[in-house]
Amino acid sequence: MKYLLIPLLLIISAWSVHAEDSWLTIDGIRIRYGVDLPPAELFAVGEYDVAWSNSAINVPPKMRRGGGTVTYYGGTVKFPLTISFSETLLNKWSFRQAYLNFSPTQTTKNIPPVPSATMSAHLNEGFNNNSDYIYLKQSNNVRTHLKNNFLPKYLSSTQINNLPTNWAISYDIKGSAIMIGYMYGVFWPIRDIQRLFKAGLGVGISRLDNSININLCDSYTVTLNYITEKGTRVGLEESHEGKCNNPNNIVSFSYVEASISIGYHFTLWERVSKDSIWKIISGDVTMNIYTPGTGRNNTKFTTILSSTELLSYTYRF
């Protein structure tokens, strides 16, 4: 909790210096069309990345409708109405503004191990070999580190010495997140009301509510989805099915925790008038890093929330 003092002091400072500007007031109602992408999750032990969600594994590749929800690359179309926080101009080319991002409760299973090469390299190797599936596992350095510094807390030396050849670590997470903070940024002014390449970076606080299952897999396989023409495999689809085989749940835990968040915003084009704001192609990314403490063998969990809006209109109060 002591690390929350930095973003809290920044937010309080912004409020106290600019109290007359009402920095956290609502500017208007925004109508938008965009996509909330699924949270990106990362599990690390010490300095080693162990398992990380990947856009090519267990993600729906195209927009589809199922169960009443439209998905696009694993994300969901944004609710069309939201609020906008007031922006304060610092000069003709810079601004400050509050940010807010959240993810409702979602479950992500079979998060793949971080392999020794890039995911695309492994997938291409599978394609070149005309394989139905490929194995994924951590690099030799990471596997050695896990054997020496992580697995001994949960397994006997005999179990560790007799691990299958293709053993790997995967994990499942069910959780929600909300991140709020304050950012400063710049843009390229065009005339009086138009802007290009607006970008902001900020810091704030977040609240995470997560349940985690870390699994030891006999192997982790990725079943490849091929593009075929006249019965011949000519390429790979955008997403493939990853699975932790014969999972052994070595540890499970839950936490509700507040910690630091980092926020980033980008807008390609924006038109700001007294009564309205138009935006074309904008995106938001917020990130939280949570370290459970010494009782978890120096483990670290990172949650990244990202979203895009192709077009939005804000009616300003």
Backbone bond lengths (Angstrom), bond angles and torsions (degrees), N, CA, C in turn:
res aa  C-N    CA-C-N  psi(-1)  N-CA   C-N-CA  omega(-1)  CA-C   N-CA-C  phi
1 M - - - 1.458 - - 1.522 112.13 -
2 K 1.326 117.93 -26.49 1.463 119.00 -177.39 1.525 111.43 -63.33
3 Y 1.379 117.26 -25.54 1.453 119.50 179.83 1.516 112.60 -73.27
4 L 1.339 117.08 -11.61 1.456 120.44 176.26 1.510 111.72 -73.96
5 L 1.345 118.20 -15.77 1.458 120.24 -176.72 1.521 112.00 -63.10
6 I 1.344 116.96 -35.34 1.467 119.47 -177.53 1.521 111.46 -62.96
7 P 1.393 118.87 -57.17 1.454 117.08 179.92 1.516 113.10 -65.56
8 L 1.345 117.33 -33.02 1.455 119.32 179.01 1.519 111.23 -63.73
9 L 1.348 116.65 -41.44 1.458 120.35 178.78 1.526 111.33 -65.10
10 L 1.352 115.68 -37.53 1.458 118.73 178.04 1.519 111.19 -64.76
11 I 1.329 116.25 -43.47 1.462 120.23 -179.94 1.514 110.81 -66.33
12 I 1.344 116.34 -45.61 1.464 119.67 179.98 1.523 110.51 -63.51
13 S 1.346 116.25 -38.22 1.454 119.88 178.35 1.515 111.46 -62.75
14 A 1.355 115.16 -44.53 1.460 118.54 178.39 1.525 110.68 -61.55
15 W 1.312 116.53 -38.84 1.471 120.09 -179.71 1.519 111.12 -69.01
16 S 1.350 117.39 -43.96 1.458 119.80 -176.04 1.521 112.27 -69.29
17 V 1.349 116.39 -36.58 1.458 119.65 -179.15 1.522 111.26 -74.87
18 H 1.335 115.19 -33.21 1.449 118.92 -174.44 1.528 111.40 -119.43
19 A 1.319 117.05 34.90 1.459 120.01 -176.34 1.518 111.39 -58.45
20 E 1.344 115.38 -34.71 1.457 117.82 -178.36 1.526 111.87 -68.84
21 D 1.357 116.92 -16.42 1.453 120.30 -179.91 1.534 112.13 -89.02
22 S 1.332 117.24 -6.48 1.472 121.67 -179.54 1.530 110.22 51.94
23 W 1.330 116.58 66.89 1.451 122.02 -169.67 1.522 114.13 -64.78
24 L 1.318 118.56 -21.59 1.453 120.46 -178.92 1.533 111.80 -110.49
25 T 1.299 117.97 22.96 1.457 120.66 178.53 1.527 110.42 -81.41
26 I 1.315 115.67 159.43 1.460 122.18 178.36 1.521 109.21 -86.31
27 D 1.308 116.10 128.12 1.464 121.97 -176.97 1.524 112.26 -86.53
28 G 1.362 115.93 -33.83 1.452 118.72 -177.62 1.511 112.19 176.20
29 I 1.323 115.27 -170.81 1.465 122.93 178.38 1.520 108.38 -107.43
30 R 1.351 116.28 129.30 1.456 121.12 -177.75 1.522 110.75 -107.08
31 I 1.326 115.90 130.91 1.461 123.56 172.31 1.521 106.77 -102.66
32 R 1.317 117.78 129.30 1.461 119.67 -168.83 1.522 112.29 -144.40
33 Y 1.316 115.14 159.93 1.458 121.94 168.17 1.524 107.44 -130.25
34 G 1.322 116.09 117.83 1.458 120.01 -177.86 1.509 111.62 -168.25
35 V 1.331 115.60 -171.52 1.464 122.26 -173.52 1.522 109.96 -133.33
36 D 1.338 116.18 133.36 1.461 122.35 167.92 1.520 108.00 -93.04
37 L 1.313 117.37 116.43 1.456 121.07 179.28 1.525 110.10 -79.93
38 P 1.339 117.77 154.26 1.459 119.28 178.94 1.519 111.06 -64.60
39 P 1.336 118.00 150.55 1.466 119.66 178.73 1.529 111.31 -57.95
40 A 1.322 116.17 137.28 1.464 121.23 172.07 1.533 107.64 -90.44
41 E 1.325 116.69 128.61 1.460 121.56 -174.44 1.521 110.27 -118.77
42 L 1.326 116.06 140.12 1.464 122.19 178.71 1.519 109.64 -134.85
43 F 1.336 115.47 132.45 1.469 122.71 175.82 1.518 107.58 -115.89
44 A 1.329 116.59 127.53 1.467 121.47 -179.52 1.526 109.66 -131.34
45 V 1.311 115.61 151.34 1.460 122.74 173.30 1.519 106.68 -122.27
46 G 1.337 115.95 113.35 1.450 119.28 -173.84 1.514 110.31 62.45
47 E 1.316 116.49 -130.05 1.465 121.07 -179.39 1.517 112.76 -91.39
48 Y 1.335 117.87 5.07 1.454 121.69 -174.56 1.527 111.43 -105.21
49 D 1.333 116.53 124.98 1.458 121.63 172.73 1.525 108.79 -75.82
50 V 1.331 116.35 128.91 1.462 121.24 -173.09 1.525 112.22 -105.84
51 A 1.319 117.31 -51.10 1.468 121.48 -178.54 1.523 108.42 -142.90
52 W 1.330 116.13 139.65 1.447 120.72 -173.75 1.520 108.84 -148.91
53 S 1.322 117.34 128.51 1.456 120.40 177.07 1.526 109.59 -61.03
54 N 1.333 115.97 144.21 1.457 121.31 -174.48 1.523 109.49 -133.21
55 S 1.333 116.66 140.57 1.456 121.26 -175.66 1.522 113.06 -68.17
56 A 1.334 117.73 -11.57 1.463 120.69 179.65 1.524 112.77 -98.12
57 I 1.324 117.55 -3.00 1.465 121.02 -175.51 1.528 109.67 -120.97
58 N 1.337 115.22 124.58 1.473 123.01 174.91 1.529 112.87 57.41
59 V 1.326 116.80 38.34 1.462 121.79 178.04 1.517 108.63 -126.29
60 P 1.348 118.92 128.87 1.470 120.08 175.94 1.523 110.29 -58.01
61 P 1.335 118.51 127.86 1.459 120.49 -171.41 1.521 115.27 -79.51
62 K 1.328 118.66 -22.30 1.450 120.28 -175.28 1.511 110.73 -135.59
63 M 1.324 115.08 165.00 1.449 119.24 177.39 1.525 109.00 -64.93
64 R 1.311 115.30 132.07 1.461 120.02 179.88 1.517 108.97 -151.09
65 R 1.309 116.49 160.83 1.453 120.87 178.49 1.523 108.52 -115.14
66 G 1.317 116.26 123.85 1.449 120.31 179.42 1.514 110.18 -150.96
67 G 1.298 117.38 127.66 1.456 120.57 -178.74 1.513 112.87 64.12
68 G 1.338 116.36 25.27 1.455 119.64 177.70 1.513 114.45 83.61
69 T 1.334 118.15 3.55 1.460 121.20 -177.79 1.520 109.84 -119.04
70 V 1.320 116.29 129.33 1.454 120.64 176.60 1.521 108.40 -85.67
71 T 1.323 116.65 130.54 1.459 120.31 178.94 1.518 109.94 -119.83
72 Y 1.329 115.26 150.27 1.455 121.27 178.58 1.516 107.13 -146.41
73 Y 1.320 115.93 113.18 1.464 121.71 -174.59 1.535 110.21 50.97
74 G 1.332 115.42 43.45 1.454 120.19 177.30 1.501 114.51 82.78
75 G 1.335 118.36 -6.37 1.457 121.42 -179.07 1.512 111.80 -97.98
76 T 1.303 115.57 179.50 1.452 121.44 179.55 1.521 109.46 -124.84
77 V 1.318 115.42 145.30 1.455 119.85 178.13 1.524 109.30 -63.21
78 K 1.314 116.53 133.82 1.462 121.66 -177.57 1.530 111.10 -61.63
79 F 1.335 115.26 149.21 1.452 119.22 169.35 1.522 107.11 -61.47
80 P 1.328 118.99 133.68 1.475 120.29 -168.97 1.522 116.15 -68.55
81 L 1.332 118.82 -15.86 1.457 121.64 -178.64 1.524 110.74 -118.23
82 T 1.325 116.49 137.87 1.456 121.20 174.45 1.526 108.69 -154.79
83 I 1.324 116.96 177.54 1.456 121.52 177.59 1.519 110.24 -100.13
84 S 1.320 116.40 158.82 1.461 122.02 174.89 1.521 109.24 -123.10
85 F 1.335 115.82 136.00 1.464 120.62 176.56 1.526 110.10 -81.56
86 S 1.316 114.06 151.57 1.465 119.73 179.16 1.524 110.74 -66.36
87 E 1.315 114.82 142.10 1.463 122.05 176.04 1.530 109.05 -106.30
88 T 1.326 115.97 141.92 1.463 121.31 175.56 1.518 108.86 -117.80
89 L 1.321 116.46 123.76 1.458 121.11 177.04 1.526 110.13 -78.58
90 L 1.320 115.99 133.82 1.461 121.31 175.56 1.525 110.71 -91.03
91 N 1.310 116.18 -32.83 1.460 123.32 172.66 1.526 106.77 -161.19
92 K 1.321 118.49 -159.81 1.459 120.82 -176.01 1.521 113.67 -73.50
93 W 1.340 117.17 -11.59 1.461 118.86 -175.23 1.534 114.24 -134.38
94 S 1.325 118.57 11.78 1.471 119.83 179.25 1.523 110.49 -142.31
95 F 1.341 115.37 161.44 1.456 120.98 -174.60 1.525 110.17 -151.22
96 R 1.324 114.88 169.88 1.466 122.74 169.10 1.511 107.76 -139.23
97 Q 1.368 116.27 149.64 1.464 119.70 -173.30 1.528 109.74 -168.74
98 A 1.320 116.43 148.27 1.461 120.94 174.75 1.531 110.00 -74.35
99 Y 1.335 116.12 153.50 1.464 120.11 173.25 1.525 109.58 -130.00
100 L 1.317 115.28 153.11 1.464 122.77 179.12 1.512 108.31 -146.14
101 N 1.325 116.84 130.84 1.457 121.84 175.50 1.517 108.27 -143.93
102 F 1.325 116.67 144.65 1.464 119.29 -178.66 1.518 109.40 -151.49
103 S 1.316 114.39 159.01 1.457 122.41 175.60 1.517 108.00 -132.85
104 P 1.345 118.69 123.88 1.465 119.92 174.99 1.520 109.93 -67.42
105 T 1.323 116.56 172.28 1.460 120.98 -177.19 1.529 111.32 -57.88
106 Q 1.317 116.05 123.61 1.456 122.79 178.43 1.522 109.39 -136.07
107 T 1.326 115.33 154.31 1.462 121.41 178.06 1.518 109.60 -117.72
108 T 1.328 116.89 128.89 1.462 122.67 175.96 1.524 107.92 -122.94
109 K 1.333 116.40 122.55 1.463 121.21 -177.09 1.526 110.47 -116.12
110 N 1.327 114.31 160.56 1.468 121.67 176.23 1.527 112.12 54.48
111 I 1.332 116.36 44.90 1.462 119.85 176.14 1.533 107.74 -64.00
112 P 1.334 117.62 126.40 1.468 119.81 -169.94 1.521 113.22 -73.20
113 P 1.327 116.40 153.73 1.470 120.36 172.78 1.513 110.61 -66.33
114 V 1.329 115.88 152.12 1.467 120.57 173.69 1.527 107.10 -78.11
115 P 1.334 118.40 112.44 1.472 119.84 -173.99 1.523 112.21 -80.68
116 S 1.313 115.00 175.54 1.467 120.87 -177.12 1.525 111.71 -71.76
117 A 1.333 118.02 -31.24 1.465 122.56 176.69 1.529 108.36 -114.86
118 T 1.327 116.68 -179.91 1.457 119.65 178.37 1.527 109.95 -67.81
119 M 1.330 115.64 155.90 1.461 119.63 179.77 1.522 110.66 -61.64
120 S 1.327 117.85 -40.53 1.465 120.41 -179.33 1.523 111.10 -63.29
121 A 1.341 117.18 -35.20 1.462 119.80 178.62 1.525 110.92 -65.02
122 H 1.330 117.11 -42.38 1.468 120.51 178.11 1.526 111.00 -65.21
123 L 1.331 117.02 -42.28 1.463 120.46 179.85 1.525 110.76 -65.08
124 N 1.322 117.02 -42.68 1.464 119.98 178.86 1.518 111.95 -64.96
125 E 1.328 116.28 -35.62 1.468 119.14 176.53 1.521 110.11 -63.48
126 G 1.342 115.86 -41.79 1.454 118.75 176.90 1.516 112.19 -62.55
127 F 1.337 116.50 -39.92 1.464 120.31 178.36 1.527 110.73 -64.91
128 N 1.337 116.67 -44.85 1.461 120.31 -179.05 1.520 111.78 -63.15
129 N 1.330 116.77 -30.01 1.469 121.05 178.95 1.521 112.27 -90.92
130 N 1.345 115.93 1.64 1.469 121.70 -179.62 1.535 111.13 55.77
131 S 1.342 116.30 40.02 1.460 121.76 -176.43 1.524 111.09 -84.94
132 D 1.306 115.68 149.30 1.458 120.35 174.24 1.521 111.07 -78.91
133 Y 1.325 115.72 -28.01 1.462 119.72 179.19 1.526 109.08 -153.30
134 I 1.338 114.32 165.08 1.460 120.60 175.98 1.525 108.57 -130.30
135 Y 1.330 115.71 158.84 1.456 121.21 173.32 1.530 109.56 -95.43
136 L 1.329 115.36 140.56 1.460 120.98 171.16 1.520 108.70 -118.75
137 K 1.314 116.59 138.64 1.459 121.22 174.49 1.522 108.43 -155.14
138 Q 1.318 115.16 162.31 1.459 119.64 178.37 1.541 110.33 -66.35
139 S 1.329 115.52 159.90 1.467 120.23 178.12 1.531 109.69 -66.16
140 N 1.326 116.60 164.38 1.461 120.69 -178.49 1.531 111.77 -59.89
141 N 1.327 117.34 -39.39 1.463 120.12 179.30 1.531 111.36 -62.62
142 V 1.313 116.61 -42.86 1.464 120.24 179.83 1.527 110.26 -67.95
143 R 1.324 117.22 -42.57 1.467 120.36 179.52 1.532 110.91 -60.52
144 T 1.329 116.94 -40.87 1.463 120.56 177.72 1.524 110.59 -63.82
145 H 1.340 115.84 -43.14 1.462 119.80 178.92 1.528 111.16 -62.47
146 L 1.315 117.27 -41.57 1.458 121.01 179.17 1.530 111.47 -64.91
147 K 1.320 116.54 -40.42 1.464 120.63 178.60 1.526 111.93 -63.23
148 N 1.315 115.98 -35.26 1.464 119.92 -175.42 1.524 113.48 -90.29
149 N 1.331 117.39 -28.43 1.464 119.35 -168.59 1.526 115.72 -124.77
150 F 1.328 117.32 -7.21 1.467 118.74 -177.72 1.525 112.28 -127.24
151 L 1.303 117.49 -54.31 1.459 120.97 -175.30 1.527 114.67 -64.45
152 P 1.349 120.91 -32.14 1.470 119.35 -178.39 1.526 114.29 -59.50
153 K 1.323 118.19 -20.79 1.459 119.37 178.41 1.519 111.77 -72.49
154 Y 1.345 116.51 -21.62 1.463 120.45 -172.67 1.527 113.11 -118.99
155 L 1.336 117.68 -18.94 1.454 121.15 -176.92 1.523 110.25 -127.42
156 S 1.329 116.12 153.58 1.461 120.75 175.17 1.520 109.28 -76.91
157 S 1.320 115.92 162.93 1.469 120.05 178.78 1.526 111.17 -60.91
158 T 1.342 116.88 -33.79 1.466 120.33 178.22 1.520 110.70 -65.23
159 Q 1.332 116.78 -43.58 1.464 120.17 178.88 1.533 110.89 -63.34
160 I 1.319 116.35 -40.42 1.470 119.69 -179.44 1.524 110.93 -66.73
161 N 1.322 117.20 -40.37 1.468 121.23 -178.94 1.522 112.73 -70.56
162 N 1.339 116.94 -17.50 1.464 120.65 -177.48 1.529 112.49 -113.20
163 L 1.315 116.48 26.67 1.455 119.93 177.11 1.528 110.49 -66.17
164 P 1.337 117.65 145.47 1.480 119.58 177.23 1.524 111.68 -60.49
165 T 1.304 116.25 159.39 1.470 121.69 -175.96 1.521 112.07 -57.70
166 N 1.329 116.91 -42.09 1.462 121.22 -174.53 1.527 112.95 -102.15
167 W 1.333 117.67 27.58 1.461 119.41 -179.40 1.537 110.31 -59.50
168 A 1.318 114.52 152.30 1.461 120.78 -179.21 1.520 108.97 -154.49
169 I 1.318 116.08 163.41 1.459 122.57 175.59 1.523 108.81 -108.39
170 S 1.334 115.23 130.55 1.452 122.22 173.64 1.528 107.43 -131.88
171 Y 1.322 116.95 170.64 1.463 117.87 175.21 1.516 111.16 -153.18
172 D 1.328 114.52 157.85 1.460 123.81 175.99 1.521 108.05 -114.24
173 I 1.322 116.08 145.56 1.464 119.82 178.07 1.521 109.95 -140.08
174 K 1.318 115.35 136.87 1.451 122.93 173.00 1.520 106.85 -124.86
175 G 1.330 116.46 122.59 1.449 116.24 -176.53 1.508 113.64 -172.44
176 S 1.314 113.90 175.32 1.457 122.55 176.95 1.524 108.20 -135.26
177 A 1.326 115.95 160.55 1.458 120.30 -178.18 1.519 109.55 -149.22
178 I 1.325 115.47 146.14 1.453 121.66 171.28 1.525 107.16 -139.05
179 M 1.330 116.05 133.14 1.455 121.34 -175.54 1.524 109.03 -133.58
180 I 1.323 116.52 129.01 1.451 121.77 -179.52 1.521 109.52 -136.20
181 G 1.323 116.27 142.19 1.459 119.37 -178.66 1.510 111.11 -169.30
182 Y 1.326 114.93 -162.22 1.461 120.94 -175.97 1.518 108.67 -136.50
183 M 1.341 116.02 134.74 1.460 119.86 -176.93 1.526 111.70 -125.07
184 Y 1.328 113.95 157.09 1.450 123.23 172.40 1.520 107.47 -120.85
185 G 1.354 116.48 146.96 1.445 118.05 -177.17 1.514 113.50 -159.39
186 V 1.330 114.48 -178.90 1.459 122.35 -176.84 1.526 109.13 -133.93
187 F 1.324 116.43 164.93 1.454 122.71 174.88 1.523 108.40 -156.30
188 W 1.314 115.39 168.78 1.450 121.76 176.86 1.520 108.30 -102.13
189 P 1.320 119.03 108.62 1.469 120.84 -177.24 1.524 112.36 -73.47
190 I 1.328 116.06 134.39 1.457 123.55 174.78 1.521 107.16 -120.20
191 R 1.308 117.27 112.30 1.456 122.44 -173.37 1.527 108.64 60.44
192 D 1.329 116.53 -144.32 1.465 119.18 -176.30 1.523 113.21 -98.19
193 I 1.321 117.99 -26.73 1.467 119.70 -170.80 1.525 113.71 -122.42
194 Q 1.318 118.51 -2.60 1.456 120.59 -179.46 1.534 110.75 -111.23
195 R 1.354 114.14 146.92 1.461 120.06 -178.30 1.525 109.74 -139.23
196 L 1.317 115.10 150.38 1.453 121.66 174.91 1.532 109.51 -124.34
197 F 1.334 115.11 150.23 1.472 122.83 170.92 1.532 111.70 52.81
198 K 1.306 115.58 52.57 1.467 120.65 177.65 1.527 109.34 -78.26
199 A 1.338 117.63 127.44 1.461 121.34 -178.25 1.518 109.57 -140.18
200 G 1.336 115.80 138.17 1.453 120.50 179.17 1.515 111.80 -137.53
201 L 1.325 116.36 151.42 1.460 122.93 179.43 1.520 108.18 -136.26
202 G 1.342 116.33 133.78 1.455 118.92 -176.69 1.507 113.00 -147.99
203 V 1.320 115.65 177.76 1.453 122.92 -179.81 1.519 108.55 -137.11
204 G 1.318 116.37 149.07 1.458 119.88 -178.52 1.518 111.02 -163.32
205 I 1.308 115.09 -153.59 1.457 121.51 -179.66 1.524 109.74 -122.41
206 S 1.311 115.75 158.79 1.460 120.62 -179.45 1.520 109.81 -141.01
207 R 1.313 114.37 158.70 1.460 121.79 174.63 1.524 107.98 -127.26
208 L 1.324 116.44 121.22 1.455 122.84 179.57 1.523 109.86 -112.69
209 D 1.313 116.21 139.51 1.465 122.66 175.43 1.524 106.54 -130.38
210 N 1.329 116.98 95.94 1.465 121.69 -170.42 1.520 112.29 -125.73
211 S 1.329 114.48 147.35 1.464 123.12 168.56 1.522 107.46 -123.12
212 I 1.327 116.98 128.99 1.460 121.56 -170.56 1.525 110.53 -127.26
213 N 1.324 115.64 135.80 1.462 122.91 172.10 1.524 108.15 -120.65
214 I 1.319 117.65 116.68 1.460 121.88 177.19 1.528 108.27 -97.60
215 N 1.336 116.01 124.65 1.460 121.36 -172.30 1.524 111.42 -117.51
216 L 1.325 115.11 138.03 1.457 122.13 170.44 1.525 107.31 -94.87
217 C 1.327 117.03 118.89 1.466 122.21 -176.35 1.524 110.17 -99.20
218 D 1.342 116.45 139.15 1.464 118.71 169.64 1.524 109.75 -59.47
219 S 1.323 115.65 -36.17 1.462 123.16 172.20 1.515 107.97 -162.05
220 Y 1.327 115.74 159.00 1.462 120.74 174.71 1.527 106.74 -121.04
221 T 1.333 115.80 116.83 1.458 120.26 -177.13 1.528 110.37 -111.76
222 V 1.308 114.74 148.30 1.462 122.63 174.62 1.522 107.44 -118.55
223 T 1.321 116.93 112.47 1.459 121.71 176.12 1.520 108.77 -79.46
224 L 1.323 116.32 122.68 1.457 121.32 -173.62 1.524 111.25 -83.71
225 N 1.319 115.76 135.49 1.461 122.41 174.75 1.525 108.57 -102.10
226 Y 1.332 115.65 119.25 1.462 121.30 -174.66 1.524 112.13 -100.64
227 I 1.324 114.92 150.14 1.464 122.20 165.91 1.525 106.83 -90.70
228 T 1.321 116.69 125.73 1.461 119.77 -177.44 1.521 110.53 -119.85
229 E 1.312 114.43 147.44 1.464 122.59 173.90 1.517 108.40 -133.17
230 K 1.334 115.03 117.65 1.464 121.65 -178.10 1.522 111.17 54.25
231 G 1.340 114.97 41.54 1.454 120.70 176.61 1.505 115.08 80.07
232 T 1.340 118.40 2.84 1.461 121.77 -179.26 1.524 110.02 -108.42
233 R 1.312 117.30 135.09 1.462 121.97 177.86 1.527 109.39 -75.01
234 V 1.331 115.88 117.09 1.459 120.01 -176.13 1.530 112.60 -114.30
235 G 1.306 117.93 -8.31 1.457 120.30 -179.38 1.509 111.03 -177.70
236 L 1.323 115.54 -179.19 1.458 121.63 -180.00 1.522 110.35 -109.86
237 E 1.328 115.52 143.90 1.455 120.49 172.23 1.533 109.12 -68.77
238 E 1.325 116.21 175.40 1.463 120.27 -176.72 1.524 112.94 -81.22
239 S 1.346 118.07 -20.71 1.458 120.40 -177.30 1.518 110.25 -135.85
240 H 1.345 114.84 149.76 1.457 121.69 -176.45 1.531 109.10 -138.32
241 E 1.344 115.95 161.56 1.463 120.69 -174.21 1.524 111.72 -94.92
242 G 1.328 115.49 115.77 1.452 120.68 176.35 1.521 110.89 -100.15
243 K 1.338 116.21 143.59 1.464 120.27 -177.10 1.514 110.62 -145.81
244 C 1.325 115.10 133.61 1.460 121.98 171.41 1.527 107.51 -85.87
245 N 1.324 117.12 112.92 1.456 121.83 -174.47 1.526 111.50 -86.47
246 N 1.340 115.17 133.69 1.466 122.67 -178.93 1.530 110.92 49.04
247 P 1.326 118.01 58.13 1.472 120.09 -174.62 1.520 112.76 -67.30
248 N 1.313 115.33 137.49 1.457 123.09 173.54 1.528 107.06 -112.05
249 N 1.321 116.19 108.86 1.464 120.76 -177.86 1.526 108.94 -72.94
250 I 1.333 115.94 102.00 1.463 119.32 -174.51 1.524 112.46 -85.71
251 V 1.341 118.15 -23.69 1.456 119.78 176.60 1.533 108.90 -161.59
252 S 1.334 115.28 142.07 1.464 122.34 175.25 1.519 108.41 -134.90
253 F 1.309 116.58 143.06 1.458 120.06 176.36 1.519 109.37 -161.20
254 S 1.314 115.72 161.93 1.455 123.12 178.95 1.520 108.74 -129.41
255 Y 1.321 115.82 154.86 1.460 119.79 176.68 1.526 109.84 -154.64
256 V 1.309 114.73 147.99 1.459 123.22 168.69 1.519 105.47 -121.05
257 E 1.321 116.72 115.82 1.451 119.57 -168.38 1.517 111.25 -143.17
258 A 1.320 115.78 145.22 1.463 122.11 172.52 1.520 108.71 -106.63
259 S 1.325 116.86 137.98 1.453 120.44 -179.81 1.525 109.41 -158.34
260 I 1.318 116.22 -170.94 1.462 121.92 -176.20 1.523 110.81 -75.82
261 S 1.335 116.31 144.07 1.459 121.36 169.14 1.518 108.94 -123.74
262 I 1.317 115.10 153.90 1.459 122.30 175.30 1.524 107.19 -122.90
263 G 1.339 117.24 133.29 1.449 120.98 -177.09 1.521 112.11 -121.84
264 Y 1.333 115.36 144.55 1.462 121.49 178.06 1.518 108.89 -136.18
265 H 1.341 117.03 140.09 1.463 122.12 178.76 1.520 110.00 -134.48
266 F 1.352 114.93 144.40 1.462 120.03 175.27 1.521 109.29 -142.34
267 T 1.335 117.37 136.31 1.457 123.62 173.56 1.521 108.67 -131.56
268 L 1.328 115.70 130.12 1.460 120.26 -179.50 1.528 111.02 -72.00
269 W 1.341 117.75 -49.70 1.472 121.92 -178.31 1.521 108.69 -141.73
270 E 1.317 115.13 139.93 1.454 121.04 -178.29 1.528 109.38 -144.82
271 R 1.321 115.55 140.33 1.466 121.98 175.48 1.518 107.82 -124.93
272 V 1.329 116.62 116.22 1.460 122.24 -174.76 1.525 109.05 -115.57
273 S 1.330 116.55 119.75 1.455 121.88 174.03 1.522 108.74 -122.18
274 K 1.288 116.47 -178.99 1.460 120.83 -178.68 1.521 112.02 -63.15
275 D 1.325 116.81 -32.75 1.469 121.35 -172.96 1.525 114.40 -106.80
276 S 1.319 118.75 -14.29 1.462 119.27 -172.83 1.515 111.99 -155.28
277 I 1.334 114.57 163.23 1.463 122.36 173.20 1.528 107.74 -135.79
278 W 1.319 116.80 126.76 1.457 122.46 173.22 1.530 108.76 -109.83
279 K 1.333 115.97 138.59 1.464 120.61 177.05 1.517 109.79 -133.81
280 I 1.337 115.47 142.12 1.461 122.08 173.07 1.530 108.37 -124.20
281 I 1.308 115.53 122.66 1.473 125.25 179.04 1.533 111.14 58.05
282 S 1.301 114.94 95.27 1.457 120.81 175.55 1.528 109.09 -134.67
283 G 1.313 116.02 157.30 1.461 120.36 -179.01 1.509 111.69 -148.32
284 D 1.333 115.51 152.87 1.457 122.30 178.77 1.518 109.20 -131.79
285 V 1.322 115.93 138.61 1.464 122.39 175.50 1.520 107.87 -133.55
286 T 1.330 117.33 128.86 1.458 121.47 173.13 1.521 108.76 -127.79
287 M 1.328 116.14 144.58 1.461 120.99 -174.01 1.513 110.31 -134.45
288 N 1.330 115.26 140.01 1.454 122.64 175.11 1.521 108.62 -128.32
289 I 1.331 116.88 139.10 1.466 122.17 174.57 1.519 108.27 -120.11
290 Y 1.343 116.38 122.93 1.458 121.19 -177.32 1.522 110.22 -120.49
291 T 1.328 116.63 127.93 1.460 122.85 176.29 1.520 108.58 -113.11
292 P 1.354 118.34 112.28 1.462 120.11 -175.60 1.518 114.80 -61.42
293 G 1.331 119.03 -28.79 1.461 120.04 -179.35 1.511 112.18 123.84
294 T 1.325 115.87 -177.94 1.464 121.51 -174.12 1.515 112.71 -63.12
295 G 1.328 117.79 -25.64 1.453 120.32 -178.80 1.508 113.72 -70.82
296 R 1.347 117.65 -8.74 1.462 120.80 -178.67 1.525 112.15 -112.25
297 N 1.322 116.85 24.65 1.462 121.04 175.33 1.522 112.35 57.75
298 N 1.331 117.08 45.48 1.465 121.75 175.58 1.522 112.34 59.43
299 T 1.323 117.06 38.52 1.456 121.45 178.62 1.524 110.32 -84.96
300 K 1.329 115.17 158.37 1.457 121.01 -178.02 1.519 108.46 -146.10
301 F 1.339 116.54 137.38 1.452 121.90 179.53 1.521 109.02 -124.63
302 T 1.312 116.08 130.28 1.461 122.13 -179.26 1.521 109.25 -117.51
303 T 1.332 116.35 132.88 1.456 122.57 175.95 1.525 108.44 -118.86
304 I 1.331 116.35 128.01 1.460 121.89 179.16 1.526 108.63 -121.18
305 L 1.322 116.91 121.79 1.463 122.55 176.33 1.524 108.54 -103.89
306 S 1.316 117.22 132.87 1.457 120.49 179.77 1.521 110.05 -140.87
307 S 1.320 115.71 149.09 1.457 121.54 179.87 1.516 109.34 -153.06
308 T 1.320 115.55 157.28 1.454 121.57 177.49 1.521 109.54 -132.05
309 E 1.332 116.06 151.06 1.455 122.70 172.89 1.517 107.99 -129.94
310 L 1.325 115.95 123.00 1.458 119.62 179.12 1.524 111.50 -76.74
311 L 1.328 116.02 -36.74 1.454 120.71 -178.19 1.525 109.13 -152.91
312 S 1.326 117.23 137.89 1.457 120.04 176.27 1.522 110.14 -147.60
313 Y 1.335 114.17 151.82 1.468 122.19 176.39 1.524 108.29 -131.92
314 T 1.325 117.68 127.87 1.455 122.88 179.31 1.514 109.83 -111.96
315 Y 1.331 114.56 123.87 1.458 120.26 171.96 1.535 107.29 -89.03
316 R 1.321 116.76 115.45 1.458 121.39 -175.33 1.517 110.58 -88.24
317 F 1.337 114.97 137.63 1.464 120.05 179.00 1.519 111.43 -72.09
